[in-house]
Amino acid sequence: MFEVRRIEAEMTYSLRHSVLRPHQTVEDCKYVTDHEDNAFHVGVFYQRKLVSVASFCVEKHPDFPIKKQYRLRAMATLEDFQKLGAGRSVVNYAENLIKEQGVNFLWCKGRTTVQEYYSKLGFKAHGEVFDYPSIGPHIIMYKKLGFIKENCWN
């Protein structure tokens, strides 16, 4: 049904804008991390139409005692394709790429409106809800992708 593959950062901007930040400019949907070393972007296509995207970059969250971590950013799925597995396909594909690099930890700053969705994907909430001005309440979510040797929290 879906084709999942790596895409260029520029291909994510339209979906980021329309789904996540329609009240802001497209420029606000471009992140410094988009072109960093080891950053990558995943897209899901349905009949050659890009319907879901997410970006991943190496970024350490200070609360987590894991040396190398990936951060999920700007996951966006067109409304007509939500609850059909497009977003899950993005995350599963990316998790395999991350594990191939020997990294077993993924985290994100998720909107509280999708916290339950991330939980269904195996993420756990961490810390208190915080607010992004003009975007809304968020919470840190994390997922262990495999065995982690460091003494980590539950």
Secondary structure, DSSP 4 states (H G I P E B T S, - for coil): --EEEEE-GGGGHHHIIIII-TTS-GGGG--GGGGSTT-EEEEEEETTEEEEEEEEEE---TT---SS-EEEEEEEE-GGGTTTTHHHHHHHHHHHHHHHTT--EEEEEEEGGGHHHHHHTT-EEEEEEEEETTTEEEEEEEEE-S---S----
